[in-house]
Amino acid sequence: MSRALLDAIDAMAGRRVLVVGEAMLDTYLIGTSTRLSREAPVPVVAVDERVDAAGGAANSAANLRALGARVEFLSVIGVDDEADRLRATLRAARVPDHDVLSAPGRRTLAKQRVLAGDQMLVRFDSGTTGPLPADIEDEFIARLRGAIPGVDAVLVSDYGYGIFGGRVSAALRQALDADPTIVVVDARDPAVHRRLAPTAVKPNYAEAVRLLGEQELTDPETRARQIVAGGQVLHDRTGARVVAVTLDESGAVILEQGREPYRTYARPRRNERACGAGDTYASTMALALSAKTPVPIAAELAAASASVVVGRSGTAVCSVADLAAAVGRTSKRLGSGDMLRDRIAFLRTQGQRIVFTNGCFDLLHRGHVTYLNRAKALGDVLIVGVNGDESVRRLKGSGRPLNGLDDRLGVLEALSCIDHVIAFDEATPERLIDIVRPDVYVKGGDYTLERLPEVPQVERYGGHVRILPYVDDHSTTGLIARMHEPTADSGATPRRTPASARAGDRR
């Protein structure tokens, strides 16, 4: 179970988040179909159940409430049956609706789906998508200005259905200039909100490709490389510090200004009735960032919560308990060589390409994370061997490790790029390599194939060895040395970390 992820979930509780956007009513008419109509060659559905759910921005608000946030929700709906049903779904989700304005003459946005069993046959969309009436827009702006002071984050949920006209967008920008806070934009066209300088935006792959002005690709890994290559363009066109591009069942690519790209990996689930995973992802990301969670951890939580709702039918939410269970449901730790052997045997039956690496991983830093993401990209399954505490002391000296084995394994488990971790106490990972027989063995830093003793062993089993360069100026030894450096005003000359130490402790 990942302590880092669970601690982040705890930190999110009680954060105040304002959702601004277009509320919708999602309705599911569910029944059975055993015959075709005489009037036309279409199935006749005998409807026996109607399910209403908060959709669009309302779904984002419901997810935030389920995750323990204090939610303010600002939207505009009509005065009709759909509006009454939508307010009922908000009350059921414990989302306050006092700032959901009713506009006479405006039809509430609604998506109505007809299903025969698990098969959706048709979807009907209705509702007003034009600009807001002037008087409603005035009231909306007044409520907006009053809601922003004191919030920990603002989530902009823009489906392009008329709420974010010129006056509202300008008022939102002015209010945020006066009271800066975390801003996450989930919009069909994130470039519309560029002047907000958002903390993060969450386009899906198709939306990101439109921003790049490029063609959509089909291969998942080629898609990921395309997004990484266009990273600076995406930052420029969205104005965001973080661009989280979701790739459906292939996970997401997280681009953070000044940082190496980060990748999260999804566990594919086939569910044709799933809806609203993007709302859940954006909600979790906004809430996590509002709690000052590091971007990679926020991305992991967002991916985990989206996975929860993808596993459910219809428009669903992810609760705190759901999220905690998702990140701790299956331990990635393998406690013995026999457990590792059994797991490898199963993976081989599935035709998985196995990547193996090993190290101390004391004081996990971005250099480690980048290295591990690159290692994962070389295959299907990444297994990491971790030096036990005694092994680290033999390698690094009596003052190491700074973090015990349980903590180091727990932090590594938080990374979705890692599939399994296993500890070893020997000086080398030779025993684990004998069990794993990896397709790819990865080492990082200044090694060469000639200097790496594991090369003959790996190649004997038909595997390949890859040396991956480390991120510049990231090593545990270097971090520790800088902690002990005299401060600039002490008059002492700062010490440089020896090159040998920097090369030897990137693990």
N, C-alpha and C positions, 0 to 999 in steps of 0.2 A: 504494500500500500504506500502510495507516495505522500510523505509528510508535507512536502512543499506544496502540492496541490491542495491538500486538505487544509493547510494553514491559510492558503489564499481564499478558500471558500469561507472559512471563518471570518476573515477580514472583510468580506463583502457584506456581511449582515448589517442591516440598518442604514446603509448608504442611501442618500436621497438622489433619485434620478428623475429627471423630467423627460418625458417622451412627447415629441411634437411631430404630428403627422396625420396621415389619412386612415381613419378607422374604417373597418369593413366588417360585415357580417358574413361568416362562412357557414353555409347551411348544407347538410348532407341528407338527402332523401334516399333511404336505404330500403330495399325490398328484394323480391325474387322475380325472376322472369323465366317462364316456361313456354312462351308462344310468341309468335309474331302478330302484329296488328293486321287486320283485314284492310285497313285504309291505306297502308303503305308498308313496305318491307322493313319494319323497325320493330324492336322488341317491345312487348308490353311489360311494364314493371308494376307489380303489385306492392305499393309502398306500405310498409308497416312500422317505420320508425323515422322520426325527424330529429336531427341533432344540430343544434346551433352552437357556434363557437366564435370567439373574438378573433377577427382576422386583421391582417395588415398591421398598422401601428398599434391597434388594440391588442393584437397577439404579442407584440413586443412588450407592451405594458404588463400583460398577464404573466409573461415569462419572468419579467423583473420582479414582480410581486411574489411569484412562486420561489424565486431564488433568495428571498429575504430582504429585498430592497424596499425602501419607502418611495412610493411611486406618485408622481404628479403626471397627469395625462391631459394634453391639450389637443383637441381635434374639433371637427365640425361634421355633423350628420344632419339628416333631414328630420321631418316631422311625419313619420309614417310607421307602419307596422314593423318594418325592418329596424327602425331606430329603437322602438320599444324592446325588440328582441335583443338588439346589440347591448343596450343598457343592462338588460337582465344578465347577459353573459359577463359583463364587466363587474356587476355586483357579485355574481357567483365566484368570480376570480379575486374578489376583494380589491378591485382597482377603483379608486374614486372617480366619479364621472361628473363632478361639479364643474369642471372646466371643459367638458364636452358640450359644445354649443349646438343648439338646434336652430337650423335655418329654414324658415317656412319657404316652401316652393322648391327646396332642394331635396333630391331623392338620395337616401342613404346608399352608400356603396355596398353592394352585396354580390357574392359569388355563390351560386346554388348548383350543387352537384347531384346528379342522379346516379345511383349505384344499384346494380343487380349483384347481390352478394359482395364480393370484393372488387368487382369490375366496374369502373366508372364508365358510363355510357355517354354522358354529355354534361357540359357545364354551361350555365347561363350567367352572364355578367350583366349587372344593372347598376344604375346610380348616376348622379350628376358628376361630371368631371371638368366642368368649366370653372372660371374664376369665382371667388367668393363675392357675394353682394357687398357693397361698400360698408353698410352698417355692421354686418357680421365681421368683416375684415377689421374694422375699427375696434370692435370688442375683442376680437382674437388677439390683436396686437397689444391691447391694454393688459389682457390676461398674461400674455407672454412676458411682457416687461415686469409684471409683478411676480411671476413664478421663478425666474432665473436666479435672483439673488439667494444665495445660501445653498443651492443644489451642488452636489458633488460631481454630477455629469449631466450632459444633455445628449439625448439620442434623437437624431433627426431621421424620421422614417418617411421617405418621400417616394411615392409610387408614380408621381407625375400626374395626379388626379386633381389638380387645381388649387390646393391649399397654399403652396409656396409660390405665390405671385410676387411681383416685384416689391410691393410694400412690406409683405410679411418677411421676405428674405432680408430686406434692408433693416427692418426692425430687429430681427434676430441677430444680425451682425452687430448692430449698435448696442444691444443689450449684453452681448458677450464681450464686447470691447469694454463695457463698464464693469462687468463682473466675469472675468475670465474663469473658465473651468474646463474640465475634460469634455470634448465634443466628439461624438462618433456619428458618422454619416452613413446611412444605409439607403442608397438612392439608385434609381434606375440610371440616372446620369449624374454621377458624383461631381462632375466638373461644374455643375450648376452651383454648387456650394463651395467652390474653391476659395472665395473671399472670406469664408469663415475660418480659414487656416485650421481645419479640423485636426484633432489629435490622431484620429484614425478614420479610414473609410473602408467599407466592406463590399466591393464589387464582386459579382460572380465572374466566371471566366468570360462569358459572352460580353458582359458589360466592360470588363477590362480590355478585351480585344478591340471593342469599339473605340475606347479611349486611345488605344495605340494606333488605330487606323489600319489594322492588319486583318488577315484572314484567320478564321477559326481553324485549328488543327484538330486531329482526332486522337493521336497517340498521347496518353496521359503524361508521360515523361517529357515528350517534346513540348507539350503545353506548358509544363512547369518551367522548362528552360526558356520558352518564349516570354513568359511573365518576368522571369529574373532578368533577361536581357533588356526588357523594356522598363525596368524598375524606375530609372530616373525620369522617364517620360510620364509614368504614372504619378510619381510624386509631384512633378511640375503641373500636370493637368488637374490634379485634385487638390493641390495645396496641402496635403496631409503629411504628417510625420510618419505615420504607419499606414501602409496599404496592405490589407489582408484579402487576398484573392482566393475565393473558394473554388475548388475544382471537383465538386460533387464527390463521388466515391473515391477520388484520388487524393482527398485531403485538402490542404490549402498551402499557399506560399505567402509568407509574411515578410514584407519589405519594410524595414525600419531605416530611416535616414541615418547614415553614418555607421550602419551595422551590416554584417553579413546577412544574406537572406536566410530565413528560418523556415523549415518545412514541418508541417504536421501531417500525420498519416491517419486516414479514416479506416474503420473496419466496415467494409461494404455490407449493406443490408438492403435486400430487395424488398421494397414496399411501395407499390404503385399508388397507395392511398395516403402516403405521407405528405404533409403540407406544412409550410411555415418554418422549415429548418433554418432558413436564412435569417428570419426574425429572431429565432432563438440564439443563433450564433452572434448576431450584432448585439443583442441584449446582454448576453454573458460577457462579451468583450467590453462593452461600456461599463458594466458593473465592476468587473475585475480591474479595469484601468482606474476607475474612481477610487478603488481601495489601494492605489499605488502599487499594484501588482506588476512585476516585470513583464514586458511584452511577450516573451516566449511562454511564460506560465499562463498569461491571459489567453493566448492563442490555444494552448492545450485545453484549458477549461472550456473555451468556446467550442472547440471541436468535439469535446466529450459531451457537452449539453446538446449540440446538434445531433450527435449520434443517438442520444436517448430518444428524441422526438421522431427521428427517421424510423426508429423501430416501432413506432406506434401508428395507428391509423388515424387519418383525419388531421385536423389542426390541433396540435397538442402543445403542452408546456413541459418544461423540465424543472422539477423542484430541487430544493437544497438536498434532500435525501436522495433523489435520483442521481444528482451530480456526484455526491460523495460516493454513492455505490458504484457509479460508472468509473471513477478514477481509481477506486480501490477494489473493484470487483474481482479481478484476476491478478494475482501476484505474478510479476514477471521473474521472480527469483526461482532459481533451480537450486535445491539444497544439497544435491549430491551428484556425483558422476553418473550414477544409475539413472537419476531423473533426466540428466542431460542426454544420456544415451537413448532413452525412450523417446524423448522429444525429437531428437535428430532423426530417429527411425521413422516417426510419423511425418516429419517434414519432407523426408526423401520420398515417401509414398505420394506426396502432393506435388512432387516435381519442383520444389522450392529451391531457389539459388541462395545458398547460405554464405553470409559474410561474417567473419570473426575478427575481433580485435581485443586488445587487452591493455590494462594500465592501472595506475594507482587511483586516478581521478579524485585527488584531494583538492578541496576548494574549487569545485566545478565553476568554470568561467566560460566566456563566450568562445574562446579558442577551442575548448573541448566540444561545445555544442556544434560549432561549425564543422569540426572534424567528424563528429559522429553522424551528422546529417549527410556529409559527403560519403561516408562509409556506407550508410544505408542505401544510398542511390546506386551502389554497385551491385545490388542484388535484391532479393525479396525479403529475407529475414536477417536481422542484425543481432548477433549474440556477442555480449561483452563479458570478458573475464576480468575480474577485479582482484587486485592483490589484497590479501588479508593484512591485518594490522602488523603482525610479526614480519611478514614479507616486506611491507613498506619500510619498517624500521631497518631491516637489513640493507635495503636499497638506498634509503634517504637519510638515515641517521636516527638517533634516539629522540629527537624532537618531532618526528613525524610518525603517523599522520596527524594532521590537525583535527580531522574528523574521523571518528571511528567507522569501522566497516559497515555497521547497520545504517548509519547516516549516509554514507557514500552510496550504498546500494539504493537507499530510498530516494535520493535525489536523481540518480540515473533512471530509476523506474518512472519518474515524472516525464521523461522525454518519449514522445510517441515514436520517434525514429528507432528506439531500442525495443526489441521484441523479448529478449531474455537476458538476465544477468546471472552470473555465477561467480562465487569467490574461489580463490585458490591460494594456497600457502607456500607453494614451491617457488623457487627463484625464477623459473621460466614457465610459460604456459604449455610446455610440451605435452603434458598429460591431457589437457583439454583439447589440444589440436588433434591428438590421436583419436579422441572421441568424436569431435565435430567433423574432422576431415573437410575443412571449409572449401567451398568453391573459390572464395577470395579471402585472403588473409591481409589485413590492413594494419600498417604502422604509420605513425606520423613523425614529422620533424626532419632531423638531419641524418637519418639512417640512409644507408645505401644497401642494395641487395647483397653486396659482398660482405657487409658488416653485420648482416642480420642472420643470426644462427638458425632461425626457424625456417629459412627458405628451403633447404633440402627436404625437410620433413613435409612441408606443405606441398611441394612439387611432386614428392613421392606418391602422394595421394591424388595427384592430378589437378591440384589447385593452383591458383595464381597469387602472387604477392604484389600488393600495390603500396607504394609510399605516397602519402598525402602530405603536402606542406601544411604547416601550422599557420594560423593567423599571426601576423607580425605583432610582437610586443605583448603576447599573451602566454604566460607560463606561471605555474604555481610558485616555483622557486623565485621568479622575478617579483611576483606579488608580495611574497613574504619578505624579500629583501627590501622592497620599497616601504613596507610597514615599519621596518627598523631603521630606515634612513633618518638622519637628523633633519629637523625642519629647516626651511630656508632661512629663518631669522636667527638660527643658532650660530651662524658664522662658519659652520663646518661645510666641507665640500661634499656634495651628494655623491654616494657611491654608485657605480654602475654594476649591474648584475653580470657576473662573469659569463662569457659566451658559452663555456662548457656547461654551466648550470642551466642557462636558458635552453640549451639544446637537449639536456638530459631530463628535464622535468616538465615537458608539455603534456604529460599524461594526467 
